[in-house]
Amino acid sequence: MERLKVAVLISGRGSNLQSLIDACAAPDFPAEIVLVLSNKADAYGLVRAAEAGIATTAISHKAYPDRESFDEALHAEIVAAGAQLVCLAGFMRLLTPGFVGKWHDRMINIHPSLLPAFKGLHSHERAIEAGCRFTGCTVHFVRAEMDDGPIIVQAAVPILPGDSANELSDRVLAAEHRCYPLALRLVAEGKAVVDGAIVRIADAASPQDALLNPLAG
Ligand code: GRF
């Protein structure tokens, strides 16, 4: 089986990276990670990658005069590794339109909210403050606007009375770790097809039930 070659870009602890590493360990998984790239040399995700025997590179954005030259360095590393798809997994740098254009429909991201709600930072705090009954996570193709692009997979997670942002973050993170491998599988199998602003999933079963929170009664 020909596996899709993937570069994962991180900045921190790399728990989503770990979920992808674990998924790729299955012999029938249709993707493999060929490079983990961090803009921070002390990102714990680099340790996770090294333990899994995956090539790692750290490129500090501080070593470059502007975003364009940093992104060119990123692009060169990714191409040199032979990657066909880029997965952003807690990569905390905004990417230039030039870089995003080079990876159009070949770069995906995970964000801890039900996009298009709560783009950007502190999504859990904002969902709690807004009194939302649900939040969740989204894996989407990347476009030049931050946290924007055709949605591949989402999971809804209930917000419970008295939740702190940390408690909610833990609950959403567990869903993230299921969504990202699923989205990568769909993309690698060619089952997530971009059609304008949306993604059509081949052979997708539709969920029959609506979730309600709080339950009546
Ligand atoms: C995750 O919540 C992800 O959705 C967001 O950044 C966080 C990264 O966490 N983009 P980790 O480094 O994968 O543990």
py3Dmol code that shows the C-alpha trace and the ligand (Angstrom):
import py3Dmol

protein = """\
ATOM      1  CA  MET A   1       0.000   0.000   0.000  1.00  0.00           C
ATOM      2  CA  GLU A   2       1.271   3.455  -0.975  1.00  0.00           C
ATOM      3  CA  ARG A   3       0.989   5.698   2.095  1.00  0.00           C
ATOM      4  CA  LEU A   4       0.502   9.436   1.933  1.00  0.00           C
ATOM      5  CA  LYS A   5       3.628  11.178   3.236  1.00  0.00           C
ATOM      6  CA  VAL A   6       2.828  13.760   5.890  1.00  0.00           C
ATOM      7  CA  ALA A   7       4.737  16.568   7.609  1.00  0.00           C
ATOM      8  CA  VAL A   8       3.344  17.631  10.996  1.00  0.00           C
ATOM      9  CA  LEU A   9       4.006  21.196  12.188  1.00  0.00           C
ATOM     10  CA  ILE A  10       3.910  21.833  15.926  1.00  0.00           C
ATOM     11  CA  SER A  11       4.893  24.407  18.533  1.00  0.00           C
ATOM     12  CA  GLY A  12       4.270  22.634  21.824  1.00  0.00           C
ATOM     13  CA  ARG A  13       3.260  19.536  23.747  1.00  0.00           C
ATOM     14  CA  GLY A  14       2.156  17.611  20.668  1.00  0.00           C
ATOM     15  CA  SER A  15      -0.729  15.527  22.008  1.00  0.00           C
ATOM     16  CA  ASN A  16      -2.471  15.736  18.629  1.00  0.00           C
ATOM     17  CA  LEU A  17       0.799  14.769  16.976  1.00  0.00           C
ATOM     18  CA  GLN A  18       0.834  11.732  19.286  1.00  0.00           C
ATOM     19  CA  SER A  19      -2.651  10.746  18.126  1.00  0.00           C
ATOM     20  CA  LEU A  20      -1.400  10.857  14.532  1.00  0.00           C
ATOM     21  CA  ILE A  21       1.766   8.906  15.401  1.00  0.00           C
ATOM     22  CA  ASP A  22      -0.383   6.245  17.093  1.00  0.00           C
ATOM     23  CA  ALA A  23      -2.773   6.060  14.133  1.00  0.00           C
ATOM     24  CA  CYS A  24       0.082   5.761  11.652  1.00  0.00           C
ATOM     25  CA  ALA A  25       1.475   2.825  13.642  1.00  0.00           C
ATOM     26  CA  ALA A  26      -1.385   0.656  12.383  1.00  0.00           C
ATOM     27  CA  PRO A  27      -0.219  -1.297   9.322  1.00  0.00           C
ATOM     28  CA  ASP A  28      -3.380  -0.475   7.371  1.00  0.00           C
ATOM     29  CA  PHE A  29      -3.321   3.284   8.057  1.00  0.00           C
ATOM     30  CA  PRO A  30      -3.044   5.128   4.725  1.00  0.00           C
ATOM     31  CA  ALA A  31      -0.549   7.824   5.847  1.00  0.00           C
ATOM     32  CA  GLU A  32       2.920   8.017   7.367  1.00  0.00           C
ATOM     33  CA  ILE A  33       4.693  10.884   9.095  1.00  0.00           C
ATOM     34  CA  VAL A  34       7.976  11.692   7.361  1.00  0.00           C
ATOM     35  CA  LEU A  35       8.839  14.872   9.284  1.00  0.00           C
ATOM     36  CA  VAL A  36       7.876  16.723  12.455  1.00  0.00           C
ATOM     37  CA  LEU A  37       8.798  20.372  12.278  1.00  0.00           C
ATOM     38  CA  SER A  38       8.640  22.813  15.193  1.00  0.00           C
ATOM     39  CA  ASN A  39       9.303  26.527  15.392  1.00  0.00           C
ATOM     40  CA  LYS A  40      10.352  25.935  19.015  1.00  0.00           C
ATOM     41  CA  ALA A  41      13.373  23.761  19.757  1.00  0.00           C
ATOM     42  CA  ASP A  42      12.039  22.815  23.220  1.00  0.00           C
ATOM     43  CA  ALA A  43       8.602  21.643  22.035  1.00  0.00           C
ATOM     44  CA  TYR A  44       7.773  18.370  23.781  1.00  0.00           C
ATOM     45  CA  GLY A  45       6.275  17.088  20.545  1.00  0.00           C
ATOM     46  CA  LEU A  46       9.813  16.790  19.153  1.00  0.00           C
ATOM     47  CA  VAL A  47      10.574  14.267  21.910  1.00  0.00           C
ATOM     48  CA  ARG A  48       7.448  12.299  21.007  1.00  0.00           C
ATOM     49  CA  ALA A  49       8.519  12.229  17.353  1.00  0.00           C
ATOM     50  CA  ALA A  50      12.076  11.179  18.145  1.00  0.00           C
ATOM     51  CA  GLU A  51      10.775   8.369  20.379  1.00  0.00           C
ATOM     52  CA  ALA A  52       8.715   7.152  17.432  1.00  0.00           C
ATOM     53  CA  GLY A  53      11.767   7.236  15.167  1.00  0.00           C
ATOM     54  CA  ILE A  54      10.461  10.132  13.068  1.00  0.00           C
ATOM     55  CA  ALA A  55      12.777  12.779  11.598  1.00  0.00           C
ATOM     56  CA  THR A  56      12.529  16.141  13.378  1.00  0.00           C
ATOM     57  CA  THR A  57      13.602  19.685  12.590  1.00  0.00           C
ATOM     58  CA  ALA A  58      13.350  22.873  14.620  1.00  0.00           C
ATOM     59  CA  ILE A  59      13.341  26.149  12.708  1.00  0.00           C
ATOM     60  CA  SER A  60      13.058  29.235  14.884  1.00  0.00           C
ATOM     61  CA  HIS A  61      10.986  31.996  13.364  1.00  0.00           C
ATOM     62  CA  LYS A  62      13.231  34.400  15.279  1.00  0.00           C
ATOM     63  CA  ALA A  63      16.120  33.551  12.966  1.00  0.00           C
ATOM     64  CA  TYR A  64      14.300  35.095   9.987  1.00  0.00           C
ATOM     65  CA  PRO A  65      13.712  38.774   9.223  1.00  0.00           C
ATOM     66  CA  ASP A  66      10.082  38.336   8.122  1.00  0.00           C
ATOM     67  CA  ARG A  67       7.249  35.840   7.793  1.00  0.00           C
ATOM     68  CA  GLU A  68       7.923  35.258   4.095  1.00  0.00           C
ATOM     69  CA  SER A  69      11.489  34.065   4.600  1.00  0.00           C
ATOM     70  CA  PHE A  70      10.514  31.886   7.569  1.00  0.00           C
ATOM     71  CA  ASP A  71       7.740  30.284   5.529  1.00  0.00           C
ATOM     72  CA  GLU A  72      10.140  29.704   2.630  1.00  0.00           C
ATOM     73  CA  ALA A  73      12.436  27.824   5.002  1.00  0.00           C
ATOM     74  CA  LEU A  74       9.491  25.743   6.239  1.00  0.00           C
ATOM     75  CA  HIS A  75       8.431  24.976   2.685  1.00  0.00           C
ATOM     76  CA  ALA A  76      11.951  23.896   1.697  1.00  0.00           C
ATOM     77  CA  GLU A  77      12.175  21.460   4.648  1.00  0.00           C
ATOM     78  CA  ILE A  78       8.765  19.977   3.955  1.00  0.00           C
ATOM     79  CA  VAL A  79       9.529  19.477   0.270  1.00  0.00           C
ATOM     80  CA  ALA A  80      12.956  18.001   1.047  1.00  0.00           C
ATOM     81  CA  ALA A  81      11.272  15.440   3.323  1.00  0.00           C
ATOM     82  CA  GLY A  82       9.045  14.373   0.442  1.00  0.00           C
ATOM     83  CA  ALA A  83       5.826  15.306   2.243  1.00  0.00           C
ATOM     84  CA  GLN A  84       2.630  15.423   0.202  1.00  0.00           C
ATOM     85  CA  LEU A  85       0.382  16.793   2.966  1.00  0.00           C
ATOM     86  CA  VAL A  86       0.966  19.201   5.855  1.00  0.00           C
ATOM     87  CA  CYS A  87      -0.831  18.716   9.181  1.00  0.00           C
ATOM     88  CA  LEU A  88      -0.851  21.695  11.537  1.00  0.00           C
ATOM     89  CA  ALA A  89      -1.110  20.408  15.107  1.00  0.00           C
ATOM     90  CA  GLY A  90      -0.821  23.264  17.569  1.00  0.00           C
ATOM     91  CA  PHE A  91       1.473  25.246  15.276  1.00  0.00           C
ATOM     92  CA  MET A  92       1.279  28.741  16.725  1.00  0.00           C
ATOM     93  CA  ARG A  93       2.514  30.843  13.803  1.00  0.00           C
ATOM     94  CA  LEU A  94       0.300  32.516  11.245  1.00  0.00           C
ATOM     95  CA  LEU A  95       1.268  31.353   7.765  1.00  0.00           C
ATOM     96  CA  THR A  96       1.630  33.720   4.816  1.00  0.00           C
ATOM     97  CA  PRO A  97      -0.827  33.571   1.899  1.00  0.00           C
ATOM     98  CA  GLY A  98       2.100  32.537  -0.325  1.00  0.00           C
ATOM     99  CA  PHE A  99       2.827  29.456   1.799  1.00  0.00           C
ATOM    100  CA  VAL A 100      -0.861  28.597   2.181  1.00  0.00           C
ATOM    101  CA  GLY A 101      -1.277  28.860  -1.605  1.00  0.00           C
ATOM    102  CA  LYS A 102       1.540  26.377  -2.202  1.00  0.00           C
ATOM    103  CA  TRP A 103      -0.269  23.831  -0.012  1.00  0.00           C
ATOM    104  CA  HIS A 104      -3.809  24.554  -1.202  1.00  0.00           C
ATOM    105  CA  ASP A 105      -6.007  21.515  -0.422  1.00  0.00           C
ATOM    106  CA  ARG A 106      -2.843  19.800   0.829  1.00  0.00           C
ATOM    107  CA  MET A 107      -2.716  21.311   4.333  1.00  0.00           C
ATOM    108  CA  ILE A 108      -5.086  20.625   7.235  1.00  0.00           C
ATOM    109  CA  ASN A 109      -5.436  22.072  10.734  1.00  0.00           C
ATOM    110  CA  ILE A 110      -7.179  21.214  13.986  1.00  0.00           C
ATOM    111  CA  HIS A 111      -8.911  23.917  15.983  1.00  0.00           C
ATOM    112  CA  PRO A 112     -10.590  23.501  19.388  1.00  0.00           C
ATOM    113  CA  SER A 113     -14.045  24.884  18.556  1.00  0.00           C
ATOM    114  CA  LEU A 114     -16.949  24.190  16.259  1.00  0.00           C
ATOM    115  CA  LEU A 115     -15.821  26.467  13.432  1.00  0.00           C
ATOM    116  CA  PRO A 116     -16.759  29.006  12.209  1.00  0.00           C
ATOM    117  CA  ALA A 117     -17.465  29.905  15.866  1.00  0.00           C
ATOM    118  CA  PHE A 118     -14.615  30.972  18.119  1.00  0.00           C
ATOM    119  CA  LYS A 119     -11.704  31.302  15.731  1.00  0.00           C
ATOM    120  CA  GLY A 120      -8.400  32.268  17.307  1.00  0.00           C
ATOM    121  CA  LEU A 121      -7.156  31.899  20.862  1.00  0.00           C
ATOM    122  CA  HIS A 122      -9.063  31.186  24.098  1.00  0.00           C
ATOM    123  CA  SER A 123     -11.928  29.426  22.354  1.00  0.00           C
ATOM    124  CA  HIS A 124     -12.930  27.494  25.493  1.00  0.00           C
ATOM    125  CA  GLU A 125     -13.146  30.577  27.721  1.00  0.00           C
ATOM    126  CA  ARG A 126     -15.214  32.352  25.074  1.00  0.00           C
ATOM    127  CA  ALA A 127     -17.580  29.410  24.566  1.00  0.00           C
ATOM    128  CA  ILE A 128     -18.187  29.215  28.343  1.00  0.00           C
ATOM    129  CA  GLU A 129     -18.705  32.989  28.608  1.00  0.00           C
ATOM    130  CA  ALA A 130     -21.179  32.896  25.714  1.00  0.00           C
ATOM    131  CA  GLY A 131     -23.251  30.277  27.551  1.00  0.00           C
ATOM    132  CA  CYS A 132     -22.904  27.745  24.743  1.00  0.00           C
ATOM    133  CA  ARG A 133     -24.320  24.295  25.477  1.00  0.00           C
ATOM    134  CA  PHE A 134     -21.860  22.694  23.080  1.00  0.00           C
ATOM    135  CA  THR A 135     -18.434  23.363  21.723  1.00  0.00           C
ATOM    136  CA  GLY A 136     -16.056  20.913  20.095  1.00  0.00           C
ATOM    137  CA  CYS A 137     -13.285  20.677  17.585  1.00  0.00           C
ATOM    138  CA  THR A 138     -12.818  20.954  13.848  1.00  0.00           C
ATOM    139  CA  VAL A 139     -10.332  19.582  11.335  1.00  0.00           C
ATOM    140  CA  HIS A 140     -10.339  21.662   8.160  1.00  0.00           C
ATOM    141  CA  PHE A 141      -8.357  22.424   5.040  1.00  0.00           C
ATOM    142  CA  VAL A 142      -6.289  25.572   5.523  1.00  0.00           C
ATOM    143  CA  ARG A 143      -7.004  28.844   3.762  1.00  0.00           C
ATOM    144  CA  ALA A 144      -5.212  32.172   4.095  1.00  0.00           C
ATOM    145  CA  GLU A 145      -7.614  33.476   6.764  1.00  0.00           C
ATOM    146  CA  MET A 146      -6.901  32.139  10.269  1.00  0.00           C
ATOM    147  CA  ASP A 147      -8.950  29.056  11.275  1.00  0.00           C
ATOM    148  CA  ASP A 148     -10.832  29.207   7.988  1.00  0.00           C
ATOM    149  CA  GLY A 149     -11.347  26.621   5.269  1.00  0.00           C
ATOM    150  CA  PRO A 150     -13.463  23.646   4.200  1.00  0.00           C
ATOM    151  CA  ILE A 151     -14.447  21.460   7.166  1.00  0.00           C
ATOM    152  CA  ILE A 152     -13.491  17.767   7.084  1.00  0.00           C
ATOM    153  CA  VAL A 153     -14.508  16.460  10.535  1.00  0.00           C
ATOM    154  CA  GLN A 154     -16.109  17.979  13.615  1.00  0.00           C
ATOM    155  CA  ALA A 155     -16.968  16.587  17.039  1.00  0.00           C
ATOM    156  CA  ALA A 156     -19.470  18.216  19.394  1.00  0.00           C
ATOM    157  CA  VAL A 157     -18.625  18.229  23.096  1.00  0.00           C
ATOM    158  CA  PRO A 158     -21.083  19.333  25.813  1.00  0.00           C
ATOM    159  CA  ILE A 159     -20.283  22.247  28.088  1.00  0.00           C
ATOM    160  CA  LEU A 160     -21.329  21.301  31.623  1.00  0.00           C
ATOM    161  CA  PRO A 161     -22.474  23.659  34.393  1.00  0.00           C
ATOM    162  CA  GLY A 162     -19.472  24.983  36.300  1.00  0.00           C
ATOM    163  CA  ASP A 163     -16.919  23.879  33.725  1.00  0.00           C
ATOM    164  CA  SER A 164     -13.570  25.636  33.938  1.00  0.00           C
ATOM    165  CA  ALA A 165     -11.714  26.329  30.711  1.00  0.00           C
ATOM    166  CA  ASN A 166      -9.225  23.605  31.684  1.00  0.00           C
ATOM    167  CA  GLU A 167     -11.916  21.002  32.295  1.00  0.00           C
ATOM    168  CA  LEU A 168     -13.538  21.845  28.987  1.00  0.00           C
ATOM    169  CA  SER A 169     -10.186  21.828  27.218  1.00  0.00           C
ATOM    170  CA  ASP A 170      -9.490  18.283  28.488  1.00  0.00           C
ATOM    171  CA  ARG A 171     -12.887  17.093  27.246  1.00  0.00           C
ATOM    172  CA  VAL A 172     -12.416  18.696  23.835  1.00  0.00           C
ATOM    173  CA  LEU A 173      -8.840  17.404  23.581  1.00  0.00           C
ATOM    174  CA  ALA A 174     -10.072  13.822  23.936  1.00  0.00           C
ATOM    175  CA  ALA A 175     -12.359  14.490  20.957  1.00  0.00           C
ATOM    176  CA  GLU A 176      -9.501  16.109  19.018  1.00  0.00           C
ATOM    177  CA  HIS A 177      -7.477  12.940  19.399  1.00  0.00           C
ATOM    178  CA  ARG A 178     -10.259  10.991  17.679  1.00  0.00           C
ATOM    179  CA  CYS A 179     -11.013  13.576  14.993  1.00  0.00           C
ATOM    180  CA  TYR A 180      -7.527  14.233  13.666  1.00  0.00           C
ATOM    181  CA  PRO A 181      -6.667  10.613  12.797  1.00  0.00           C
ATOM    182  CA  LEU A 182     -10.124  10.197  11.233  1.00  0.00           C
ATOM    183  CA  ALA A 183      -9.682  13.332   9.115  1.00  0.00           C
ATOM    184  CA  LEU A 184      -6.191  12.287   8.044  1.00  0.00           C
ATOM    185  CA  ARG A 185      -7.502   8.873   7.058  1.00  0.00           C
ATOM    186  CA  LEU A 186     -10.294  10.413   4.965  1.00  0.00           C
ATOM    187  CA  VAL A 187      -7.877  12.775   3.205  1.00  0.00           C
ATOM    188  CA  ALA A 188      -5.270  10.079   2.618  1.00  0.00           C
ATOM    189  CA  GLU A 189      -7.881   7.728   1.172  1.00  0.00           C
ATOM    190  CA  GLY A 190      -9.111  10.462  -1.156  1.00  0.00           C
ATOM    191  CA  LYS A 191     -12.540  10.390   0.511  1.00  0.00           C
ATOM    192  CA  ALA A 192     -12.538  14.057   1.613  1.00  0.00           C
ATOM    193  CA  VAL A 193     -13.070  15.998  -1.593  1.00  0.00           C
ATOM    194  CA  VAL A 194     -13.105  19.798  -1.612  1.00  0.00           C
ATOM    195  CA  ASP A 195     -16.111  21.157  -3.488  1.00  0.00           C
ATOM    196  CA  GLY A 196     -15.947  24.957  -3.350  1.00  0.00           C
ATOM    197  CA  ALA A 197     -16.250  26.052   0.276  1.00  0.00           C
ATOM    198  CA  ILE A 198     -17.210  22.630   1.606  1.00  0.00           C
ATOM    199  CA  VAL A 199     -15.857  19.093   1.748  1.00  0.00           C
ATOM    200  CA  ARG A 200     -17.841  16.141   0.473  1.00  0.00           C
ATOM    201  CA  ILE A 201     -17.107  12.851   2.208  1.00  0.00           C
ATOM    202  CA  ALA A 202     -17.407   9.744   0.091  1.00  0.00           C
ATOM    203  CA  ASP A 203     -19.350   6.851   1.669  1.00  0.00           C
ATOM    204  CA  ALA A 204     -20.193   8.860   4.797  1.00  0.00           C
ATOM    205  CA  ALA A 205     -22.977   7.513   6.979  1.00  0.00           C
ATOM    206  CA  SER A 206     -25.222  10.228   8.392  1.00  0.00           C
ATOM    207  CA  PRO A 207     -25.730  10.401  12.144  1.00  0.00           C
ATOM    208  CA  GLN A 208     -29.401   9.804  12.858  1.00  0.00           C
ATOM    209  CA  ASP A 209     -29.749  11.504  16.231  1.00  0.00           C
ATOM    210  CA  ALA A 210     -29.512  15.119  17.338  1.00  0.00           C
ATOM    211  CA  LEU A 211     -27.596  15.780  20.522  1.00  0.00           C
ATOM    212  CA  LEU A 212     -29.427  17.807  23.145  1.00  0.00           C
ATOM    213  CA  ASN A 213     -27.826  19.559  26.092  1.00  0.00           C
ATOM    214  CA  PRO A 214     -29.373  19.985  28.598  1.00  0.00           C
ATOM    215  CA  LEU A 215     -31.762  17.093  28.294  1.00  0.00           C
ATOM    216  CA  ALA A 216     -35.411  18.021  28.811  1.00  0.00           C
ATOM    217  CA  GLY A 217     -37.021  17.209  32.132  1.00  0.00           C
TER     218      GLY A 217
END
"""
ligand_1 = """\
14
GRF
C -4.973 21.850 20.406
O -6.034 22.221 21.246
C -5.273 22.197 18.977
O -6.633 22.093 18.662
C -4.837 23.630 18.907
O -3.678 23.701 19.693
C -3.710 22.672 20.673
C -2.465 21.855 20.495
O -2.334 20.870 21.486
N -4.644 24.042 17.531
P -1.258 19.718 21.321
O 0.099 20.390 21.151
O -1.627 18.916 20.122
O -1.329 18.909 22.595
"""
view = py3Dmol.view(width=600, height=400)
view.addModel(protein, "pdb")
view.setStyle({"model": 0}, {"cartoon": {"style": "trace"}})
view.addModel(ligand_1, "xyz")
view.setStyle({"model": 1}, {"stick": {}})
view.zoomTo()
view.show()
